[in-house]
Amino acid sequence: MYTTNQILFPHTIILRLRSTRGEVFAALVDRVAAAGEESDECLAFMLVMVRLNGCMICETDSFRAMRGCEPCAVQTLRRYKGPDEELLAAFSSALDEIRSYQSRQGRSGTVGAA
């Protein structure tokens, strides 16, 4: 009944979102994918998607959870009314948040780096 999905937005579907928006968003997806799974960029992108998709309030028995994370993310991005530049600004803000958190924790660069 349930698809194989995650509780929060998974990094494994980032590349599959490349064609959902315009060139600016596609370039952002390429940047994040090239940076790697444990990079600050990947974390920031995932944070933006968690916020956009409403992952924090998604219930495992909800319709969108049953459909899976990828269809939910694709639908969210296609329905997003703002320009790609707004998504890029949200990404930049999330990246600043990630790096600020890491600096407070004495980390930099990638997750788990000491």
Backbone bond lengths (Angstrom), bond angles and torsions (degrees), N, CA, C in turn:
res aa  C-N    CA-C-N  psi(-1)  N-CA   C-N-CA  omega(-1)  CA-C   N-CA-C  phi
1 M - - - 1.444 - - 1.523 110.72 -
2 Y 1.327 117.48 -45.78 1.456 121.04 -179.03 1.519 110.43 -89.65
3 T 1.318 115.19 145.98 1.451 119.87 172.32 1.524 108.33 -78.55
4 T 1.310 116.56 165.01 1.454 119.69 174.35 1.520 106.57 -80.65
5 N 1.321 116.05 109.93 1.454 119.73 -178.68 1.515 110.22 -145.49
6 Q 1.296 114.98 176.47 1.455 122.96 -177.53 1.520 109.61 -104.66
7 I 1.316 115.64 171.00 1.457 120.29 175.43 1.537 109.57 -80.25
8 L 1.330 116.89 -39.50 1.458 122.86 176.57 1.523 108.73 -116.86
9 F 1.316 116.51 164.22 1.456 122.20 -177.94 1.532 111.53 -51.47
10 P 1.332 118.61 121.66 1.466 121.56 -178.44 1.528 112.86 -89.71
11 H 1.311 115.76 144.78 1.466 120.56 179.04 1.525 111.60 -65.35
12 T 1.325 117.92 -22.48 1.469 121.42 -174.89 1.524 113.88 -64.68
13 I 1.316 118.76 -16.58 1.467 119.74 -178.27 1.522 113.33 -104.73
14 I 1.309 117.36 2.23 1.470 120.03 -176.79 1.523 111.97 -54.69
15 L 1.317 118.29 -50.85 1.470 120.53 -178.17 1.522 112.70 -61.48
16 R 1.314 117.43 -30.14 1.468 120.74 -179.55 1.522 112.77 -71.66
17 L 1.325 117.11 -10.10 1.463 121.29 179.22 1.526 112.23 -92.55
18 R 1.305 117.32 -3.38 1.470 122.95 -173.30 1.529 113.35 -52.56
19 S 1.307 117.83 -41.44 1.469 120.67 -173.54 1.532 113.58 -93.45
20 T 1.323 117.90 9.99 1.462 119.49 -177.31 1.523 113.54 -80.12
21 R 1.313 117.59 -19.81 1.465 122.42 -177.65 1.527 108.77 -129.93
22 G 1.320 116.69 -156.67 1.458 121.94 -177.63 1.521 113.38 -89.49
23 E 1.333 114.00 -165.38 1.467 121.25 -175.57 1.525 113.15 -65.53
24 V 1.323 117.38 -36.48 1.470 120.93 -179.76 1.527 109.59 -63.33
25 F 1.326 116.21 -44.44 1.459 120.17 179.41 1.531 110.61 -67.86
26 A 1.319 117.21 -40.62 1.468 120.81 178.40 1.529 110.52 -60.41
27 A 1.333 117.26 -39.77 1.468 121.24 177.62 1.522 110.92 -65.53
28 L 1.331 116.69 -37.56 1.458 120.62 177.27 1.526 110.45 -64.33
29 V 1.318 117.01 -44.95 1.467 121.09 178.01 1.526 109.97 -59.96
30 D 1.323 117.53 -43.57 1.474 121.21 178.15 1.529 110.81 -60.75
31 R 1.320 116.49 -42.65 1.474 121.56 179.43 1.528 110.73 -61.33
32 V 1.327 115.66 -46.56 1.463 121.14 -178.37 1.530 110.38 -65.96
33 A 1.313 116.66 -43.74 1.467 120.24 -179.38 1.529 111.20 -63.90
34 A 1.326 116.79 -38.66 1.462 120.79 179.82 1.526 111.70 -69.73
35 A 1.323 116.73 -27.84 1.462 120.92 -177.52 1.526 112.59 -72.70
36 G 1.303 117.13 -26.99 1.457 119.76 177.97 1.515 113.65 101.83
37 E 1.306 114.12 159.31 1.464 123.38 -173.32 1.523 114.15 -61.27
38 E 1.307 118.81 -34.15 1.465 121.66 -175.86 1.528 113.51 -100.88
39 S 1.304 116.59 13.93 1.461 120.58 -178.03 1.529 112.14 -81.62
40 D 1.314 114.36 159.92 1.467 120.55 174.16 1.527 110.44 -58.40
41 E 1.329 116.21 -38.41 1.464 121.16 -178.78 1.523 111.31 -62.78
42 C 1.325 116.37 -42.44 1.466 120.24 178.95 1.522 110.00 -64.36
43 L 1.319 116.84 -45.42 1.462 120.35 178.03 1.520 111.83 -59.85
44 A 1.323 116.75 -42.79 1.463 121.00 -179.72 1.529 110.74 -64.46
45 F 1.317 117.08 -42.75 1.466 120.82 178.82 1.526 109.70 -62.81
46 M 1.324 116.13 -44.62 1.462 120.12 179.23 1.529 110.83 -62.24
47 L 1.326 117.78 -39.47 1.453 121.87 178.34 1.534 110.76 -62.40
48 V 1.321 116.82 -43.61 1.469 120.73 177.30 1.526 110.20 -60.25
49 M 1.320 116.24 -45.15 1.461 119.51 -178.44 1.529 111.77 -68.13
50 V 1.322 118.05 -37.46 1.470 121.02 175.84 1.521 109.63 -58.98
51 R 1.311 115.85 -43.10 1.466 120.07 -179.88 1.526 111.84 -69.29
52 L 1.323 117.48 -45.47 1.469 120.91 -179.57 1.522 111.97 -64.26
53 N 1.329 115.65 -44.72 1.464 120.60 -176.11 1.523 113.30 -75.68
54 G 1.324 116.86 -18.49 1.456 119.98 -175.36 1.521 112.12 73.68
55 C 1.322 116.34 35.02 1.470 121.38 -177.09 1.526 112.91 -58.65
56 M 1.328 117.56 -31.02 1.459 120.26 -176.12 1.533 112.81 -67.31
57 I 1.315 116.74 -23.40 1.462 119.42 179.58 1.530 112.41 -108.50
58 C 1.310 117.04 5.60 1.466 121.37 179.41 1.531 108.99 -74.04
59 E 1.290 116.58 127.18 1.466 122.64 178.73 1.523 109.13 -96.65
60 T 1.316 117.08 142.74 1.467 120.60 -176.45 1.523 112.94 -62.13
61 D 1.325 118.33 -20.94 1.458 120.23 178.72 1.531 112.97 -101.69
62 S 1.342 116.89 10.66 1.463 120.14 178.68 1.526 110.14 -78.79
63 F 1.325 115.20 160.41 1.461 120.42 -179.90 1.522 111.59 -58.33
64 R 1.324 116.72 -45.08 1.472 118.28 -177.09 1.519 111.69 -68.64
65 A 1.327 118.28 -33.14 1.466 120.27 176.04 1.523 110.10 -67.56
66 M 1.302 116.94 -38.78 1.466 120.18 178.82 1.528 111.43 -65.57
67 R 1.327 117.30 -32.65 1.471 120.97 177.33 1.518 111.03 -71.11
68 G 1.331 116.36 -36.51 1.455 120.97 179.40 1.514 112.73 114.75
69 C 1.319 115.23 165.09 1.464 122.18 -175.47 1.529 113.23 -69.42
70 E 1.319 116.64 -40.45 1.462 118.13 -177.68 1.529 112.42 -63.83
71 P 1.328 120.01 -51.12 1.469 118.73 177.64 1.531 112.60 -59.56
72 C 1.321 116.75 -36.23 1.465 120.55 178.20 1.527 110.16 -63.25
73 A 1.334 117.04 -47.51 1.465 121.38 -179.04 1.528 111.31 -64.53
74 V 1.321 117.00 -42.89 1.470 120.93 179.02 1.528 109.93 -61.16
75 Q 1.323 116.75 -46.23 1.460 120.41 179.53 1.521 111.10 -62.70
76 T 1.322 117.43 -43.42 1.463 121.41 179.70 1.522 110.70 -60.51
77 L 1.320 117.08 -46.49 1.471 120.78 -178.77 1.523 111.75 -67.02
78 R 1.312 117.75 -37.33 1.468 120.12 179.00 1.523 112.08 -70.28
79 R 1.328 116.63 -30.37 1.466 120.67 179.55 1.522 112.80 -84.86
80 Y 1.319 117.28 -14.69 1.460 121.12 -177.82 1.526 109.09 -62.35
81 K 1.306 116.85 123.28 1.464 121.87 -173.83 1.524 114.48 -85.83
82 G 1.316 117.35 -21.10 1.462 120.22 -178.10 1.523 112.08 -75.41
83 P 1.325 116.03 165.89 1.463 119.97 177.40 1.534 110.82 -74.15
84 D 1.312 115.87 163.50 1.461 121.64 178.57 1.529 111.76 -58.63
85 E 1.323 115.70 -29.75 1.466 119.48 179.30 1.532 111.52 -61.55
86 E 1.337 117.70 -32.28 1.465 120.53 175.64 1.522 111.03 -66.19
87 L 1.319 116.15 -39.45 1.466 119.99 177.15 1.525 110.40 -66.06
88 L 1.331 116.53 -38.65 1.455 120.83 177.07 1.530 110.59 -64.82
89 A 1.324 117.13 -39.09 1.467 120.92 176.93 1.528 110.66 -65.99
90 A 1.327 117.45 -39.89 1.468 120.95 176.68 1.520 110.29 -63.62
91 F 1.329 116.45 -38.80 1.464 121.13 176.69 1.528 110.46 -63.44
92 S 1.314 117.20 -46.06 1.472 121.10 179.90 1.525 110.90 -60.94
93 S 1.315 116.65 -41.30 1.461 121.26 178.05 1.531 110.61 -64.66
94 A 1.324 117.05 -43.77 1.467 121.34 178.75 1.529 110.60 -64.65
95 L 1.330 116.88 -37.99 1.459 120.94 178.02 1.523 110.52 -63.47
96 D 1.332 116.64 -41.31 1.468 120.84 175.47 1.535 110.68 -61.42
97 E 1.340 116.61 -41.89 1.467 120.38 178.61 1.526 111.25 -61.99
98 I 1.316 116.38 -45.21 1.472 121.61 -179.52 1.526 109.62 -60.71
99 R 1.316 116.05 -48.38 1.470 120.16 -177.65 1.525 111.67 -67.45
100 S 1.305 117.46 -36.16 1.461 121.03 177.01 1.529 109.99 -64.51
101 Y 1.308 115.97 -44.93 1.462 120.07 178.11 1.529 110.41 -60.67
102 Q 1.322 116.14 -45.38 1.462 119.69 -179.23 1.519 111.77 -63.48
103 S 1.316 117.34 -38.14 1.468 119.10 179.72 1.521 110.76 -68.08
104 R 1.338 117.33 -35.00 1.467 120.37 176.05 1.531 111.29 -67.34
105 Q 1.333 115.93 -28.86 1.454 120.89 -179.77 1.530 112.28 -91.07
106 G 1.343 116.30 -1.49 1.452 120.84 -179.64 1.519 113.70 79.54
107 R 1.329 115.68 25.66 1.475 121.17 -179.65 1.513 109.81 -119.52
108 S 1.321 114.72 160.03 1.465 119.73 171.53 1.502 109.69 -158.43
109 G 1.335 115.58 157.34 1.462 121.32 174.46 1.501 115.18 89.72
110 T 1.311 119.06 -72.85 1.448 121.69 -178.44 1.517 110.34 -135.75
111 V 1.292 114.58 165.40 1.458 120.27 179.16 1.519 108.77 -62.77
112 G 1.298 116.00 135.72 1.446 120.39 176.40 1.518 114.69 80.99
113 A 1.340 117.84 -4.20 1.459 120.49 178.36 1.518 108.26 -71.16
114 A 1.295 116.42 139.46 1.468 118.70 -179.45 1.490 111.47 -105.58
